[in-house]
Amino acid sequence: MAESLDFDIVGARSVIKEWRDSWYCYWDKSYGVPSDESNFVFRPPLEMSRCGVVRTKNDTWEESEVEENVAASISSVIDLLEIAKEGGTYADLIGRGDESAGRWMPIAIQWTDDDGDLTPDSFLKKLGAHQELRDCIHEWSFSDDVEDDDEDDEEDDKLEFIKTHLKPFFAEHDSFIFFCCGDGKLNPVPCFAVAKLCSGLVAGFVGGVVYT
């Protein structure tokens, strides 16, 4: 299984690329891509691997053999998203009031004892998130999403991934965190649904939503 996971870094795409060169910064009052290099989303920027998994530049996946249990856990995240995409147009959309069409992407991060307990802030620190994002964390819960709205079938479709796939997938992981950061500080707003799936690995889903 590990052989099929190619973690070599390739060109960024989707929201991972937007957070580099076409995002909107509000905290510096520029309301566009800031010219001051001290304002950023993630530093170093998040990277895309050849197998489609988002990673950090500092992770060493490609330099060492990926352990079988780690590879299996990452593959389960990829497989879950692929299964969800078979559900139709809205299957992998983030929803939650998103004014764009933000979609979940798989993410895998190496996690050591030095990184401490998995919390939204420790995770953002590991990703190199700007302090403005770390100071503006909004934790979500599945209960925010499971209420049916018979008058909005489209929004209900957008929640299908969360209700049918995300919730049961993470149910057995006590370390699960589900949150966005930087609402009102930037667009797109980073969103995460991740957990410690096994020793040495935090993995799950990342995406970006637009709020105005």
NORQUICOR-V512218 format. One record per backbone hydrogen bond with DSSP energy under -0.5 kcal/mol. NH is the residue of the N-H (numbers start at 1). CO is the residue of the C=O. E is the energy in kcal/mol with one decimal. If there is no record, write none. Layout:
NH|CO|E ; NH|CO|E
This chain:
4|1|-1.3 ; 5|2|-1.6 ; 6|4|-0.9 ; 7|5|-0.8 ; 10|48|-2.8 ; 16|13|-1.2 ; 17|13|-0.8 ; 17|14|-0.8 ; 18|14|-1.8 ; 19|15|-2.3 ; 20|17|-1.8 ; 21|17|-1.9 ; 22|18|-2.2 ; 24|187|-3.2 ; 25|23|-0.6 ; 25|32|-2.0 ; 26|24|-0.5 ; 26|185|-2.7 ; 27|185|-1.2 ; 29|26|-1.5 ; 31|25|-1.9 ; 32|25|-0.7 ; 34|32|-0.5 ; 37|35|-0.6 ; 39|36|-2.0 ; 40|38|-0.6 ; 41|19|-0.5 ; 43|128|-2.4 ; 47|55|-3.0 ; 48|10|-0.7 ; 49|53|-1.8 ; 50|8|-1.9 ; 51|6|-2.0 ; 52|49|-2.1 ; 54|106|-3.2 ; 55|47|-2.4 ; 59|56|-0.6 ; 63|60|-1.1 ; 64|60|-0.8 ; 64|61|-0.8 ; 71|67|-2.8 ; 72|68|-2.4 ; 73|69|-1.8 ; 74|70|-2.5 ; 75|71|-2.6 ; 76|72|-1.8 ; 77|73|-1.3 ; 78|74|-2.1 ; 79|75|-3.0 ; 80|76|-2.0 ; 81|77|-1.8 ; 82|78|-2.1 ; 83|79|-2.6 ; 84|80|-2.2 ; 85|81|-2.1 ; 86|82|-0.7 ; 86|83|-0.8 ; 87|84|-2.3 ; 88|85|-1.2 ; 91|88|-1.3 ; 93|90|-1.6 ; 94|102|-2.6 ; 98|95|-1.0 ; 99|210|-2.5 ; 104|92|-2.4 ; 105|206|-2.3 ; 107|204|-1.8 ; 108|54|-2.4 ; 109|202|-3.2 ; 111|200|-1.5 ; 115|112|-1.4 ; 116|113|-1.5 ; 119|117|-0.8 ; 123|119|-2.5 ; 124|120|-2.3 ; 125|121|-2.5 ; 126|122|-1.9 ; 127|123|-1.7 ; 128|124|-0.7 ; 128|125|-1.0 ; 129|124|-2.6 ; 130|41|-2.0 ; 133|130|-1.1 ; 134|130|-1.6 ; 135|131|-1.9 ; 136|133|-1.5 ; 138|180|-2.9 ; 139|137|-0.5 ; 140|178|-3.5 ; 144|141|-1.3 ; 145|142|-1.8 ; 146|142|-1.2 ; 150|148|-0.5 ; 152|149|-1.9 ; 156|152|-1.8 ; 157|153|-2.1 ; 158|154|-1.7 ; 159|155|-1.0 ; 159|156|-0.5 ; 160|157|-1.3 ; 163|159|-2.6 ; 164|160|-3.0 ; 165|160|-0.5 ; 165|161|-1.9 ; 166|161|-3.0 ; 167|162|-2.5 ; 169|165|-1.9 ; 170|166|-2.0 ; 171|167|-0.7 ; 173|170|-1.9 ; 174|172|-0.7 ; 176|173|-1.4 ; 177|194|-2.8 ; 179|192|-2.1 ; 180|138|-2.2 ; 181|190|-1.9 ; 182|136|-2.9 ; 183|136|-0.5 ; 184|186|-0.5 ; 185|182|-2.9 ; 186|182|-1.4 ; 187|24|-1.7 ; 188|209|-0.6 ; 189|209|-3.8 ; 190|181|-0.7 ; 191|207|-2.7 ; 192|179|-2.9 ; 193|205|-2.4 ; 194|177|-2.1 ; 195|203|-1.9 ; 197|195|-1.2 ; 197|201|-0.7 ; 198|201|-1.0 ; 201|198|-2.0 ; 202|109|-2.6 ; 203|195|-2.3 ; 204|107|-2.2 ; 205|193|-2.5 ; 206|105|-2.6 ; 207|191|-1.8 ; 209|189|-2.0 ; 211|209|-0.5
